[in-house]
Amino acid sequence: LALIGAALVRDRAGTRAAPWAAGAAALFTLGILLFSGALYGATALGLWSLTFLAPWGGFALMAGWLALAVAGFRARP
């Protein structure tokens, strides 16, 4: 849902919010890869050394939501 929201804001917002929406999409993607990848690597593959990446993934997800909120506010007339 977050990536769909970022795409909708980027598509309909114009030039003021587009960079923020693109940044939000990148942060969501990075957050999903780091957070989910760390959990998958630890549980399924036994690579417990990857668990330090999970908080960074969570931080990227939170930053993505913040960037999407900024994009939404910049898209308003």
C-alpha angles and dihedrals in degrees: 000000000000093000091047090051091050091050092049093049091047092048097047105027103072128221099318096065102027097090091049092049092048090049090049091053091050092049092048091051093047092046093050092049095047099040099039093036092054092049093045092046092050099045106030101031100029092235097142091167088076094064091092087072094063096078090048089052091050090050091051090051092051091047089050091055090049092050090049090052090051090049090051093051092046090051093061115101 
